[in-house]
Amino acid sequence: MRTYKETTEGGFTVCLPQQPRNIDNGVINRLRGILKCRDRKTVIHVRHASCWLTRHKGNIVDCNGDLVTTLDPDIDMKLVVDEDINLYFALKDERLLDDVGVFLEIID
């Protein structure tokens, strides 16, 4: 488990499902309020993009909105937010992704 900042500075790119399920603005807003007064580390679970594409059969996009495929030369350096999509958006809205308390855990 490494911080989000360490992971992205290490060359990894965090991607999102093209059509994410379970995005709930109410949950995102509630999480934003909780994040303002947190005192523990926050963990976002991610998967390798190649694993996501072969197992889940879902499309993913990178931070530029470009479609990621298994033919991408840097597919090994791409991670996909798995179940924590609302948390990811709440952290992004609050500009807390680069905070030292935000960690990425790779699950496979």
N, C-alpha and C positions, 0 to 999 in steps of 0.2 A: 504494500500500500504506500503510495507516494502522494504528495500534495498535488493539487491540480496545476499549480504554477510550475513545479518541478517536472511534471509530466509533459506539459506543453512546451516548456523550454528544452526538454530532452528530444524534441522533434515529433512528438505524437500530436495528432489532430483529433479533437473530439467531434464526433458526428452525431446526427440525430436520425431517427426513423423518418422516412419521407412522409408517411401518414401516421403520426403517433396517435395512439389510443389513450384514452383516460386523461386528456388534458382538461383540467377543471380550474377556471379562473378563481372560483371561491377558495379552492384548496391552495392555489398559488398565493392569493392575498393573505390567507391565514398563515402560511409558511413564512411569508415576508415579514409579518409581525413577530413571529417567533424568532426568526433569525436575527432580529435587531437586538435581542437580549440573550442570545445563546452564550454559553460559556464552555461548551465542549466541542470536540471535533465533529465535523459533518462529513459523512461518507456518501459518495455517489458511486453506484455500481455500474460498471461498463463491461462490454464484451469486445473482443477483437472483431474488427469489421469482417474479416474473412469467415470467421465462425458465424457471425450474424447472417451473412449472405447465404451460406450453405445450409444452415440449420433452420433459420426462421423464414427463409424465402421472401423476405421483405426488402424493399428498397430503402437505401439510406442516402442522406445528403451530407456534404461537408459544410463547414462554416460559411462557404461562399455560395451555397445553394446548388452546387454541382452534384450530379448523381455519382455515387461511388459504385464501382463494379469490381469484380474479382480480377479484372485485367489492369487495374491501376498499378503502376510500378511501385508505389509506396503503400500498398494495401496493409502491410505489416505494421505500419506506423499510424494506423487509424483505429480509433476506439468508438464504440457506439453506446450512448446512454441507454441503459436497459429499462429498468422499472421505475427509476427515480426522475422521470421526465418533469413532473411538477416541481420537485425540489430543484432541479437544474435551472428551470425558468425563474424560480423565486430567487435563487442565488444570482442569476444573471441580471435580473431586474434591480437587485440591490447592490450590484457591482461588487459582490463578495467572492467571485470565483477565484481570484488571485490571493485571497486571504490565506494565511498560514494554517488556519483551522479546517480548510476544505481539502478532503482527500478523495482520490479515485481508487477504487478496488476493482481489479480485473477478475471477473468470474467467467468460468468456461466449463 
